[in-house]
Amino acid sequence: MTKFKMYKSTGEDALFVSVSQDQLKSQDSAKETTTILLDDQQTYQEMDGFGASFTDSSAYLINQVLSDEQRAEVMTRLFHPEEGIGLSVIRNPMGASDYARTVYSYNDLPENQTDPELSGFSIAHDEADVIPLTQKALELNPELKLFASPWSAPGWMKTSGSMITGQLKNEWYPAYAEYFVKYIQAYTSHGLPIHAVTPQNEALYEPGHYPGMLMPAEAQADFIKNHLKPALVRNDIQSKILCYDHNWDRPDYPLTVLDEAAEEVDGVAWHWYGGEASAQTKVYEAVAGKEVHFTEGSGGEWIPPFEQAFSNVIRTGIEILRNYSKSFVLWNMALDENNGPTVPGFGKSTCRGIVKVNQQTKELTYTLDYYALAHFSALIRPKAVRIDSSSNEASIRSVAFKNTDGSIALVLFNDGEETGNVQVQLREEELLSFQLESKSALSILINQGK
């Protein structure tokens, strides 16, 4: 007997609500029916999971501003596979990003000093908030995978002499590779294995008001091939290397890196602030055997709530997964009532966190990003394999996965302007028929009993 577990979002006051079969409206006979065909014989990528980032700001808010009870609640609701939404990927910045209270690396020095042996390397900064929370997340969800990305090398390694602007100097490529080794070893010593690293966050963007580092494609290929990968091998480190870590609009960048360093690169990391998700497939098909990951996308005040903002995360998430991504990672795990804290001099922040922690009132709020992620992460579990899902109507978007327990997770989104009839079939056998309102999301877990 087939059993269904379903969650529906229809508006700001009805996000990720559990619904039964009886609560779904029956089809309107006056309307055409959209058929979603599921084929579990046709398979694609295996999922690592869904998540967000413990930026310095996020970790501080959750670990220091919230009460012990609030912290326990939010961590459970974020990471626990049964009592929460089971987030299973964390992408931690290596040092300061734009969402940090100060500008810092793991090897800061006074002006005009250098440390070729990295004798002053220390992750003490992370031991206050980032590491305890990451350890707790792993305890709550043992299938958690950790990704790490630097926004900048230490200032003394760069042409600017600062973590803000500039490029990595050629003579410091070997030292910077060792910087990654020390980071991975330090995290491992805290019981936190690093699944994958990227050499540079948003390597084509050189912000003037927060840490960043320009790293052209040829430079990244050289760094990975001749320095980073050999350093990992030398130290028997298994962490994967993902190149690029930037927007969909420049697939030429990862293609250049893969052309020059394919053997040393495990995959490509993408962001959504420019271009289309189809770029992921373009690169995936051009270079066989390389993983696809989506490592950063933030919602914020530039997209109005609810309809556009929630719809954007669901719609884009479906497209990201349909274009071979093994992960779907949003940006800050938590931000405050002013969308911060941000580094000094950053200016107005418009980003939205997965949760909001009000520093004045200590109130904890789950944002629409939390509920949008829930539509995916609560049903599509780590190691789930994407299966074919096709629709005869483009406005009903879908993506489907088969979990390791045999259950099938289906995420649907009605991107049309009207309520539509939907019928779900598995290998041409009808499973469900119902109406789906305009701009509504429905996630279905299908268990076919013996």
Secondary structure as UniProt FT lines:
FT   STRAND          2..9
FT   TURN            12..13
FT   STRAND          17..19
FT   HELIX           21..23
FT   TURN            29..30
FT   STRAND          33..46
FT   STRAND          49..53
FT   HELIX           56..60
FT   HELIX           61..65
FT   HELIX           68..79
FT   TURN            81..83
FT   STRAND          89..94
FT   TURN            111..112
FT   TURN            116..117
FT   TURN            119..120
FT   HELIX           124..128
FT   HELIX           130..140
FT   TURN            142..143
FT   STRAND          145..150
FT   HELIX           155..157
FT   TURN            159..160
FT   STRAND          167..168
FT   HELIX           170..172
FT   HELIX           173..189
FT   TURN            190..191
FT   STRAND          196..197
FT   TURN            201..204
FT   HELIX           217..223
FT   HELIX           224..228
FT   HELIX           229..234
FT   TURN            235..236
FT   STRAND          240..247
FT   TURN            248..249
FT   HELIX           252..261
FT   HELIX           262..264
FT   STRAND          267..271
FT   HELIX           278..286
FT   TURN            288..289
FT   STRAND          291..296
FT   STRAND          299..300
FT   TURN            301..302
FT   TURN            305..306
FT   HELIX           307..322
FT   TURN            323..324
FT   STRAND          325..332
FT   STRAND          334..335
FT   TURN            337..338
FT   TURN            344..345
FT   STRAND          351..352
FT   STRAND          355..357
FT   TURN            359..361
FT   STRAND          364..366
FT   HELIX           368..377
FT   TURN            378..379
FT   TURN            382..383
FT   STRAND          385..391
FT   TURN            394..395
FT   STRAND          396..402
FT   TURN            404..405
FT   STRAND          408..414
FT   STRAND          420..426
FT   TURN            427..428
FT   STRAND          429..436
FT   TURN            438..439
FT   STRAND          441..448
//
